[in-house]
Amino acid sequence: MKSYAKSNKLKYETKDSPDQVHQQIREKATAYFKGHRSRRANVALWLKALSLVVLIGLSYYSLLHSGTFLILLLSYIAFGFTFLLLGINIGHDAAHNCVTGNHRVDNVLFQIIFGLQGLSGYVWKLRHNFSHHIFPNIYDNDSDLELSKLVLLSPHEKKMSIHKYQHIYVPFMYIWFSLIWIFYVDFAMLFKKKHANIKLNRVPPLEYIKLIVIKATYLYTFLYLPHFFTGLPFTTILVAYLIMNFSISLFLAFTFYISHHVLETKYAEARYENTLVKSSWIRHQIVSTTDFNIDSKLGNYIFGGFNLHVAHHIFPEVSHVHYPALTKIIRETLDENQLNWYKSFGFFEGVASHLSLLKKTGRGEFEIEEELEEKLDEELVVA
């Protein structure tokens, strides 16, 4: 018995577009991989992983031997950011089984990387792979849209009067992103039955035990050991820890949200069962996703493919080390077919666009692309 099941029958009208763009992209990608080029991790990725592990070790050593608040704070930030980058670069690839290609090995790698950062990956992986990746930006089907009721991303969600100010208060909510996820969301997700388009049938008892062990290990590693080894007051440790979390939370939140939630992306809604997405799968994946800093080698190194997110949504089974080449293939194919689906910008342009989206959506000014349809009593009803 599967631990999850689809809670609706939402489908795309077609997999490919009428001009067979998806087939063209796939054929070019096949030619790119032909020969000895593996779709999994290459030497460059393993070297990146090794460098991040070394940096994590050095920053944690510095953290445990800090004698002043400044050194403590800088060590915490370095430790937190390098751990985060390990999660983005290696953990995320492992969640998609594209580090080694061995499902068990990659899952263990994913669970360890997430677990050491205080996160239970069990429900997150189900939501990410079987909800968000299939129906990005489709309300009631994309689990990533299930945020606090105070945050309105999709124009299809229920709007409250407070949302008109969300572009002002949401960034202050984002600074708590990692802490809320670690100490609240992780627990809530295990006990919640419905997650957008999927329904949890059961959660293995072992996952509840793992959750407790993960949280205890995290608190021991991130708070108790620094206090024990440095001898600094616990309040000093806590302040540095909180500042570290505030900084990585802002970075993480904006990295995630500018990939799908900016003025340039499209949203859709599914209100009824048996609804068809009035779009091809390939088109929706592209118009609901945006790239940033696409030509930056440093950006590709840091963001682990999140900056080339269109390629990730079309090729989730491929390691992010190949996204620069695949992005070039995608853009060239769209240009050849005179399609303007693809959008990209700089990181800070994306942040500005995300804040603008929050403002326009909160005020009911965001333009909605009508993408879903349902046949009721032989009549075509556009959602």
Summary of the structure (lengths in Angstrom):
residues: 383
radius of gyration: 21.4
end to end distance: 34.2
largest distance: 74.2
contacts: 1231
relative contact order: 0.16
helix: 59%
strand: 9%
